[in-house]
Amino acid sequence: MLVDILISKVRVKILELFLSNPGQIYHVREIVRRVDEEINAVRRELARLEKTGLLLSEWRANRRFYSLRRDYVFFNELLSIINKSVGLGGAILTSKAKLGKIKYAMLSSSFAKGRPYTQNEVDLFVVGTIILPELGSIIREEEARRNREINFTPMTEEEFNFRKNRRDPFVMGILAKPKVMLIGDEEEMVKL
C-alpha cells in the first residue's frame, strides 16, 4: 500500500501540493500548472491516489476537482512527512545549523492541517538557543507564502524547563495539544 503512494516524482509533487494545503480543492489543470508536470502523468497519479483512498474527486460543470480525504488511514503520517520536507517545517530543518542550538521545534497540528489562524494558538514553538533574526526571516517567508500570520514562540531551554516544572498554563497548553515534532523527541519534551 505504501508503494502505491510514494514511488513516483509526480506523485510526490501532488502529495506535497495537497498536504501543504489540506483544505484546498483543485481542478486537474491547476494541479498540472502547480506541479509543473505533463497532464497525462498527473491524471495517472491522481487516479492512483484516488484508488488508494487518499483523494476524492467530484465533477462540477464538466470539470473534475480533487480534494484530500482527511479520514484517510495514513493522513496524519503523510501530513507529518510533508510538513517536515516543505514549507515552514522543511525550511527550519534545512536551516537548522543557521538557527542556533535547537533542542525542540514543533508545529501545532492545526497549523500543519492548514486550519485558520486563531489568536490563542501557537503555530510554531521552538526551544533552545535560537538566532531570532534567522528564524524571523524563515517565518516571514512562510507568512507571505501562506498569506497569514504565524504565531510563534521561541524559548530558552532553561525557561522552558522552569515553566514546565511549575506547570505554567501556557507551556502545559502547548504540550497537551497535538503537534508535529520537527526537532527533538516528543516524549522527552512532554515528560515532567
KAPETA-V678210 format. One record per helix or strand of 2 or more residues. SS is the DSSP state (hx for helix, st for strand). FROM is the first residue (numbers start at 1). LEN is the number of residues. If there is no record, write none. Layout:
SS/FROM/LEN
SS/FROM/LEN
This chain:
hx/2/4
hx/9/12
st/25/3
hx/28/8
hx/39/14
st/55/6
st/63/6
hx/75/11
hx/87/8
hx/96/4
st/100/9
hx/109/4
st/124/7
hx/132/15
st/152/4
hx/157/9
hx/169/8
st/179/5
hx/186/5
